[in-house]
Amino acid sequence: MNGNHLHARIFRTTDEWYADVDDELDPQPDNPLWYGIYTTQPAALEAACAHLAALDQAS
């Protein structure tokens, strides 16, 4: 377990799915620590989980 307090947000606009990872101090979508744009919800979710796992491995 590490000291990161992050969460992932998956949301959709008209044609695209977005994934972003925010910290607990600034959980706003306008300034994510990381983000990506995807064509499907599962792809966005998988990418966010992979990014969180990579951050966990780095700490």
Secondary structure, DSSP 8 states (H G I E B T S, - for coil): --S--EEEEEEE-SS-EEEEEEETT---TTS-SEEEEESSHHHHHHHHHHHHHHHHHH-
